[in-house]
Amino acid sequence: MNQLRQRTTYVQSIPIVALTGEIDMMSSAPVTSRLAELLDRKPPALVVDLREVRFFGSEGIRTLVEAQHQADELGIKLGVVSDSRIVLRPLQMTAVDQMLLLFADIEDAVTALRG
C-alpha cells in the first residue's frame, strides 16, 4: 500500500503543505484535517504542494474543494502547486481548476499569495 506523506514547511510565515504519494479514500482524512487545522490558525495564506502526488482522484478533489471553502470563509488565500497531469487533468475535467489558484511552483505561489 502506498501511503501518503505530508510535510509542512514555512516560507515567509506561509505554511506549505507538501504531499507525497497517493491521495485516496484511505489517505485523504488526515490531509483534510491538517489543512483545516492550519487554516484555523489564520495564516496569511496556505499553499498545498501536490508536485509529488502519484495518484489523485475524487478524494483529492474533495479535499481541495473543502479546504478552498474554509479558506474563503476565513478570508485566506489558498494556493495549489502542481505541474503534473495526474493532478491537473482531474481538476480540469471537473472544472475545479476554475475555483482554485493554481501555480507551477512554490515561489510563484508565495509571491502571488503574499501580495
C-alpha positions, 0 to 999 in steps of 0.5 A: 500500500502506498501511503501518503506523506505530508510535510509542512514547511514555512516560507515567509510565515506561509505554511506549505503543505507538501504531499507525497504519494497517493491521495485516496479514500484511505489517505485523504482524512488526515490531509483534510484535517491538517489543512483545516487545522492550519487554516484555523490558525489564520495564516496569511495564506496556505499553499498545498504542494501536490508536485509529488502526488502519484495518484489523485482522484475524487478524494483529492478533489474533495479535499481541495474543494473543502479546504478552498471553502474554509479558506474563503470563509476565513478570508485566506488565500489558498494556493495549489502547486502542481505541474503534473497531469495526474493532478491537473487533468482531474481538476480540469475535467471537473472544472475545479481548476476554475475555483482554485489558484493554481501555480507551477511552483512554490515561489510563484505561489508565495509571491502571488499569495503574499501580495 
